[in-house]
Amino acid sequence: MLLPVLALARRHGIGDVALERIGIDAERLAALETMVPGSRVYALVAAVAARTDVEGFAIAVATATQASDLGLVGVAMRAAPTARSALALLVRYQAVVNTVASFEVREADGEATLVEERHGPAGLGRAIASEIAAMTNIHWGRMLLGAGFAPSRVMLPRRAQFPAYARWAGCPVAGGAVRASVSFPAALLDRPVATADGELWRFFGDLLRERAGAAASATSLVPQLRREIVSVLCEGAPPLEEIARRLGEAPRTLQRRLAAEGVRYSSVLDGLRHELALAHLAKGELAIAEIAFALGFDEVASFHRAFRRWEKTTPARYRLKAQPTSTLAKNPPYP
């Protein structure tokens, strides 16, 4: 993924000697398996940014990025049937090609947001690397869905004005965020990918699972599953088929992957509801009826039955023990 940055670095007069001082061996970058520590990535990004316009630099790197720069992950994403499937694959296998940042997709109120979690030492290089990634994500959206892909907003960590980003992205771009993110209409997730190829998707998916091997198996599916369940739980307990669709999986594949981790979908859902129920009751901000519906129960009585199974007591009695008296005075434990 550093190849487009390296090309811009050379164009701005950063040669082999300067790269060696940073700790980057340009010849080794030709191999797809080569990984570069985050500190060196950020040093290179900062060195290039010092010689040119930052926004122009980030956009140039983003638009120069090709599927091959992401290796097998990029090629598989291009063959994915839908944008949702492509992003699910990126989230699942991102560690194969990228150790300085990770991503997750969040959905709420008709909007999807690709959120970055960036690792490594803080500083200007890291902040600009997040901007490059955000612009690259928009570029990938256009590659997968066509020029009509339009984000609704972009949030970046660096505190600055971003007129060039806003013009290029076609949406508001603001700084000062904790994490970089790109938001867009959630309906775009289920649009077909322009370069979709079912046969290649299955082939590269199988090959990626085989190649990723230990890395993929070391990453549990359960945290992803919990995030997806939480995002829709207030609408009712989601069936496995719905969560499988959101993760870009076939229901049977999802069941097999969970079985390999020794868990069932029903137990993950039940455990998450239990955990959230205890947290809500201890916090004391919601009435018990509100908690029941927030956890996807159709009626308060169903929540009471589930809570008795979990804690051998009622939600109201649990709240009395979990909260200090002053809090209960403000938030009485009534349904």
N, C-alpha and C positions, 0 to 999 in steps of 0.2 A: 504493500500500500504506500510505501515511501517513494516509489519510483517517480510519480508525478512531481513530488516535492523536490526530489533530487534533480530532475530535469530543469525545474525553475531555478534551483540553486546554481547550477552550471551556467544558465543563461545570465545570471546576475554576478558572474565572476567568482563563484565559490568553487575552487578547484580541489584536486585530490589532497593537497597538503592541508588545506583548511578542514576538509572532511576528516582527515586522519586525526587532526587535533580534537575534533568533536568526538571521535571514536567510531566513525562510520567507514566501513570498507565497501566502496561502491561496487566492486566486482562481485562481492558476496551477495549483494542485493538482487542479482540476477536470478538467484535460486529462490523459488517460491516459499521454501521452508524456512528461509532466514528470518530470524526475529531480532529486533533492535530494542534495547532497553528504552523506557519512556524518557529518561533524562536526556538521552542522546537525540531522540526524536524531537523533543522540545527545544534543545539547543540548536538543531538544524533549522527548525521552523523560525526561531527567533533571529537567527543569523540572516535568513532570507528576508524576513519582514523588515529588518533594519535597513535594507537596501532598496525597498520598493514600497508601493502603496499596499497596505495590509489587505484591504477589501478586494482590490484587484488581484492580489496574490492568491487569496483564498478561493475566489471564483475561478481563477485560471487553473488551480490544482483540481478543483471539483469537476470542472467540465472536461479536464484531460483524463479523468478516471474512467477506465474501461472495466468490463466484467472480469477480464483476466487479471487485473490488479488485485482482485479478491480471491484469486485462485479458483479452486473447485467450488467454493461457496458462491462466488460471483456467477460462474457459469450455471450452477444449479438454480440460482435465483432468476436468471433470465429465462429459464425453461419452466418456471413455476406456473401453475394454472391461474392463480389469482395473486393480487398484491398481498393479501393476508398470508397465503402460503409462503410467499417469498420472505416476508418479514419474520414469520415464525421460524423459518430455516435459519435466517441470520441470527436471531436471538439464541437459538439452540446451539449453533456451531460457531458463534463469533470468536470464541477463544482459540479456534484453530488458526485464525488469520490475524487476530488483534489482541494484544495483551495490555494495551494502554487505555482501552476504553471498553465499556460494555453497554448494551442497549436493552430497553424493554418498551413494549407497546402498551399504552394505557387508553382505555375507551371510557368516555363519559359524556352524556348529554349530546349525543350525535357527533362527537368529535373524537378523533384518534390522535394521540400524541406519541411520537417516537422520542423517548427520553434517554439522554446519554449520562452514564456514570463514568467520569474520567479519573484515571489513576495516575500516580506519579507525582513528582515534585511540583508545587505550585509556582506560578510565575507567568510572564508574558507568553512564553512559548507554549505553555499548556493551554492558556486562554485562546490563543490564535488557533491551536490545533482543534479546539472545540468548534471554532467558527468554520474551519475547513471541513470538519465532519458534518456540520449542519448543512452547509452548502452542497456537500457531496450527497447527502441524503435527499435533497431536493432534486439534484441532477439524476439520481437513481429513480426517483419517482417519475420523472419525465421519461427516462429510458424505459421503464417498465410499463407505464400507462399512457405515454404519449405526451406531446407538448401541452396538452390541456390540463395536466396535473397542476393544481394550484394550492399551495399551502395557505392556511388562514392566518398563521402568525408564527414567528420565530423568536425564541428567547435565548439570550447568550449571557455568559458570566461577566465578560468585560464591560465595564461602565464606559460607554461611548455612544456617539451618534453613528448610525450605519446607513447612510443614504444610498450607497452603491448596492449593499445587500438588499435593501428594500426594493430598489428598482428591479434588480435581477430576479429576486424571489417573487415579486408582485404582491407583497403583503407587508404588514407592519413588522419591524424587527426592533426589539428592545433589549437593552443590556441590564446588568445587575441581577441576573437570575442565579440561583444556586446551581442549577444544572442547565446545560444547553438542551433545547428541545425544538422539534418541528411539529406543528399541529396542522391537521387537515380534516376535511369532512370524513367521518367514519365510513360513509357509503362507498368511498373509493377503495376500501380494503377488499371488497368483494367484486371489484371490477376485474375482468380478465387481463392478464399480462399480454402485451402486444406480441412478444416473442415466445409465447407459451408453446411447449412441445411435450405432450404427455409421455412419450417414449423416453425422451432425454431426461425429463423430470424424474421418472422412476429409476433410470439408469444411474444418473448422477446422485440421486438421493441415496440409493443403495451403496454406491461407491463412497460417498461422503461418510455414511454411517460406519462403513468398514474402515476407512482411513482415520476417521476421528476416534474410533475405538475407545480407548481408555479415557480420552478427554471428554467424550460425550457421555460415557457411562458414569464418569465421576461427578457429573452435574445432575443433581436430582431434578426430576420433573415436577415434584410436589410444590416447590415455591412458585413456579410458573402457574400451576393449576390453581393454587390458592389466590394468586393475584387476579386471575380471570374470574374466579367465582365471586370474589369480593366486589368486582366492578359491576356485577349484574344481580347480586344477591337481593337487593331491595325490591327487585321486580318479581321475586319468587325463586324457589330453589331451582337452579338451572339443571336440566337433564344432561347426562354425559354427552349426548350427541351435540348439544349446543356448545359446550366447552371444547369438545373435539374440533368443531368447526372454527372456533375462535383461535385455536392453537394451530390450525392448518393440518390437522391429523384426521385420519379415518377413525371412527369410534373403536373398531377392533384393534387398531394399532395403539391407540391410547390405552385401552384396557391391557394389552400385552406389555406395554412399557411400565404401567403401574404395577402389574403383577411381578415384573422383573425386580421392582423395588420392594416387593412384599406388602403392598398396600392396595386397597380398593378405592374406587371413586367415592362410594358412599361413606367410607370411613374418613376420607379427607374432608368431605363436605360436613359431616357430622362434627368432626374435631374442630373445624374452623368455626362453625356456629357456636360450639361450646366455648371456645376461646373468646370470641367476640362478645358473647353474652356476659361472661364474667367481667370483661373490660368495661362494657357499657354500664353494668350494674354498679361497679366500683366507682366509676366516674360520676354517675348520678345526674347526668344532664338530660336523659330521656326517660319518659314514663315507660312502664313495663310494656304497655300495649305498643308503644312506638318501637321499642327494642324488638318485640316479636315480629313486626312487619319489616323492620330493617334487616332482620335475619332471614327473611323470605318465608316466614310461616303464614299460612292462609288465615289462621285465627289464633287468638291469644291462648285458647285452651290447648292447642297443639304445642305451643311454646312451653306452657306449664308442664305438660306431660314429658316433653323432652328434657326440661331442666330437672325435674324430679329424677329422671333416669341418670342424668349426669352427676347431680350433687346431693341426691336424696333429701332435698328440701325444696321450698318454693323460691321463686325469684325475689319476692318481697322479704322473706326471712334472710336470704343471702345478702341482700342489699343492707339490711339493718346491721349485720355483722361487719360488712365490708366498708361502710362509710362512717366517718365521724359524725357526731350529733349535729354539729353546725351545718354540715352539708345537707343532712336530711331535712333540716328545717326549711331549707330553700327548695329542696326537691323531694317532697314526700313520696314514698314508694307505692303510690296508688296506680292501678292499671290505667 
